[in-house]
Amino acid sequence: MSRLVILFVTFLTVLGKNESVFSDFDPEAERSMSCRSDEGQCYVNWHDSVNVGGSIATLMSPNNTNSSDFSSGLAALQQLVDDVYSDGRRMRAYGSKWSLSNVAYTNDVMLNSQGLTYCKVGIDDESHVTSAYKDIRNRLAIVQAGMMVRDVHQALKVKNLALSTTGAGDGQRFAGAISTGTHGSALHYGAMQEFVRALHIVVPGEHVLLQRSTDPVITDAFGEWMDNARVIANDTLFDAAVVSFGSFGVIHALIFEAEPLYELKLQSKQFSYDRIKPVLESLDPSSLGFDGINSDLPFHFEVAINPYNRNTNGCFVRLFEKVTLSDEEFQIQQETGLLDAYDPEETDLFEAVGQAFRPSMGLLPTAAMRKVVFGRGVQFALRKVFQTKSRTEQSKTKKPYEWFTFKGAHDPSTMSPVPGTAFEIGVPAERVVEAVELIFSIVDTDPLAAPVAIRFIKKSRATLAFTKFNLTASIEVSGPYDRVFFRSQIEIRNRIYEAMATSGIPHTYHWGQGFPVNDVWIPSAFGGQLDTWKKTRAEFLGDAIDTFSSDLLEDIGLYP
């Protein structure tokens, strides 16, 4: 789950120490700390990460005046973009504030997208879609940027449809989740951006619909319906813009393709690392003894490892098999009211960690003591989330939106139970054991209050997608992180960054989580793709390129 973890780690301070090139210390971190008492003009993310966000000069909130029409919200957004450009200022948009990095932040103008909640499932007019999509136009949806993933689920399920994949939670805004490359573990499908067919972006002076020329879905007639948007069909432009975290303009809406509603069947177990290591090397799960699972990986396969109990049943494996529903089952669900709003009962790892750890644990004086205590806390959290001891959950089938949700994520006014953050490294699947054992070698001597979670995702076409390998293994490390009790976490994390940089293992970092703030790792990770992305962005935006830039983009070499 792409948040299998929203959580566990970070802060920024090695206050008087020299920073290594692979530090994720953000130069804006001091500003993010100093502005927290001024909530009205301060951006703080949902996780209360102490190195994310800061002061805001201007906060704007465009809204629809009619929930059944997008035009008023679009017009307000166009006016705001034009004004910011004319004033020579910079802007960023945000929604649920789930990003664990500063890709959604600028200290100048920020747009709150939460009032843009238009959603329409199905395109009625045949003339609005290309011939390839006429027969499935009922599966195409138009979603404004302010819609939560949870709300998109609700809109789809009454049409017997579902998203092909999601992250582990559903509290993100749809546009933000996609534009940072959020993923689950749909290793035969990919990350969330893979179901996007067109992007509706507002730039100074116009608004445009971007789609691939090799897979066009909407026509000029659709552009006219969408308040005379210009339609551009260009693979290079679309692939660069779909994962660009707001750097190609302000996303107003997305057009995506859903699929028929399905269910997922859960199985989960605990193992020792000597049983898991060969499976990670071969990607053959048959030795693990799951019912009906042979040598092929199922739809969703994830492993979370407690580094300090890894040799004593500290490796948790969860898999989901995809179950197709028949027409009769669809009808039964409609007639029995099973498609009514659902009330999540699950706890995600972040909440479980908040219950397991206390601030004083971060001040334990010796590594041996921290390993014991951190091991117990991580084991508690993983057992609760993976439900390995719950017989009632084993082999249960639920809709995907019922599995990948949790109680604390649905109210944007809430905050996470403990301050923290995470980083997520993408490596080729065949190198995952090397990368994981590199992390073990560091946290064995300098314990980190965090599990090591692994998922596998199919390669993305997006130019700067962190899931860039033929099969990407994502390694997520998340945990508590504050300025006092867990401040040593940042030093440990930087050691991992440095070790990865010198290891020779190809790797990337998830844009929506923590990553090294420097201009070194991105060229190494993306090579010529980086040049393509920057050139495409410059040609598309022209002299408006600075409007959608930020200090962070400059610091990591994405601008100029």
Order of alpha helices (4+ residues) and beta strands (2+ residues): alpha-beta-beta-beta-alpha-beta-beta-beta-beta-alpha-beta-alpha-beta-beta-alpha-beta-alpha-beta-beta-beta-alpha-beta-beta-alpha-alpha-alpha-beta-alpha-beta-alpha-beta-beta-alpha-beta-alpha-alpha-alpha
